[in-house]
């Protein structure tokens, strides 16, 4: 599972590289009111705690996910699927792949924040076993609160 890229006949998941950033930034702008900047993604490439992956169909980046491995826990920092490819299972595939990597890296708890108004994302996270554990008041720059969600992961016997 740690081999990159991971591919099927239909899609490829691989480590994010600078060459992917124009597509990633375009998805960011379509997905978030305050998108991450080019320089923020570039700085994350040198963060030894960070892993960033892209999901491609042929040569087109249609989604990405990033997380920090913080020893026994991981924190999903960003995740998005291009609007044209949402509700087709790609988000679930990408998150499940990342969760397997996280587990193989020795983490057993995964955290993320999601906007209180983002019901589609909350539903996706619930379907993957994440549960709300708290609220971060005025977490986003526009003042919106975030729901903190957590998932405990373990190897299946």
C-alpha positions, 0 to 999 in steps of 0.5 A: 500500500505504500507503493506509489503510484497506486493505480487501477484501470480507471484512476491513479493515486500518487504523491502530490508534486509541484507539477500537480499544483495548477490543477490542485489550486483550480480545485481549491478555488472551486471548493473553498471560500478561502483557498490555500495559496500556491506558497502554502502548498509549496511549504507543505512539501518540505514539512516532514510530518505531511503527506499530500496525495492526488487522485488522477483520471488519466492525466487529469487531477480530480482530487487531493488530500493532505494529512499530518502524521503526528505520531499516534494520530493524524490530522487531515489538513485538506481534501477536495474533489473537483465539482464535476467528479463529486458524488461518484465515489472518488472522495471515499476512495481517496480518503480510504486510501489515505486512512490505510496509509495513516494506519500503516504509518502507526496512527490509530486516531484521525482528526479533521475539521469541517465547516458547520454548513458543509453538509455533503462533506459531513455526510461523507465523513460520517459514512466513513466512520468519523464522529463529531467530537467538538466545535472550533468557534470562528475557526475559519477566516470568515468567522464560521465554526468548524466541527471537529471530527474523529475516527479511530482506525485499527487493522482488521483481523 
